[in-house]
Amino acid sequence: MPRHKLVITNGTNTVTLPVTKRITHSGSFEGTETVMADGTEKCDITGFRMTITYAYSYIPAADMAALHMLLRSGKYFTCTYLDVDNAEKTAAFKISYPQTDVFMYKGDVAVWQNASITLTAKGVI
């Protein structure tokens, strides 16, 4: 399988980010917690909401600008991502604005160094 590139689309515009340095999968259980009259806590688990963090050595400035414009167009986006079973899958995610360290030039290309974004699943599984 070729090295993974995250693809993000809103149905009209698409951004393909470069090969990632690191992918971190995590998440949280979603549910309702209630404290009963006797003080015991009850939790009704609805499901698990997946969170994926992509870390990059760098993202070209042109791709970063396109990503920011895309993120301003809505709240949820369709992403093709690499799942824990090493298969590419597609689902809806809320995406954080990128966190970056330094703007610099790599050769003649303007890049944002040490960038990361976090995807939070729209639905629970």
Buried (B, 14 or more C-beta within 10 A) or exposed (E): EEEBBBBBBBEEEBBEBBEBEEBEEEBEEBBEEEEEEEEEEEEEEEEBBBBBBBBBBBBBBEBBBBBEEBBEEEEBBBBBBBEEEEEBEEBEBBBBEBEBEEEEEEEEEBBBBBBBBBBBBBEBE
